[in-house]
Amino acid sequence: MAQSAKQEEPFPWHIGVFDAHCHPTDTVPSIDKIASMKTRALTIMATRGQDQTIVADFADRLGITEQIIPTLRAPAPTQKAQGHVLPSFGWHPWFSHQIYDDRSSDTTRNCGPPDKKKHYQQVLSPAPDDDHIFVQSLPDPRSLSALLNQTREYLKQYPLALIGEIGLDRAFRIPGVDMVDNAYERDPSLTPGGREGRRLSPYRVEMHHQRMLLKAQLNLAGEMQRAVSVHGVSAHGILFETLQETWRGHEKPVLSKRQRKRRASVDAAHENDDEPETTKSNSGSDGPKPFPPRICLHSYSGPPDTISQYLHPSIPADIFFSFSTLVNFSPETKKAVAAIKAVPNDRILAESDLHAAGERMEHLLEEIIRTICRIKEWSLEDGAKQLSSNWMHFTFGQR
């Protein structure tokens, strides 16, 4: 009865509720619903060539600015939430086969893009040797240098923007040519480039190719000192190894108990000397590095007992774990519950991971926050405050 009663508690939208990962640019008309949403801010991901400019357009119309950041923290019991947008620019592993690496070969750069058929034979498994119709249906490969340059320009244009969605996926198969239903008609409201009702082909992207693209974007995030949102499916071990490679040689020294106590005393003595919190960590003031300052493992589906490896005190990046109803609780699993219990209170985030803004997105966000609060044994108000603080830390580096 207590749990049922708790579910009936009014949801504290006024505190400030943040969606750490969503895709409303997949359904462009839904942008008109954002301004009326109760959600304080949406962290919107780009995934492929077709949606980079759309994410930028959403940011132009509804984007967060540095002047707005203080208002995001303030409770607004009588004021409508403004539904601001925080853009993220990146290339998802589902579309990684469309990129070729032109950084190390002068010959490739001088001669233009590689032969289309040879490229896809090299990066797909099994190699589509005789599947001419499938290869012809794929886009011409795009240069990694051009992709990184475009992303860098977006990050300069939007100084609060993140990099995402990027990552690794062993399970994904590229959509084929045939439709699931011959009568299928493409929904004109959907952004091109997705699955769009097509049957899945037998082809997967080689893991070495996915890793190449992921590392390149992680390095760019380090260069620009931006947080990243990372996708990881059926590749949890190799994902950790790939992230670890970017910060190798930059690990923080692990202090003994005595050293930690001494440092705490020094910090306490100088507590009042600190400057006011700003968004300096997003501006690159800490200097370029080969790894991002903050990493969110979105809709984390890895084993609960591997969470501790991401929390080792030597890791120089702050690691967050976000959860969604769509991925983690459809239906609820013991693994997801155990993972939420294992994540420290200040490193957990909530997301909808939905493709359209509006009521369903808010329903999913409210549902996952209620679930997290139940598992963490938080009140809804305390949970909303904690998740709000965590989102500010992840996105802007503010504690």
Disulfide bonds with the S-S distance in Angstrom:
none
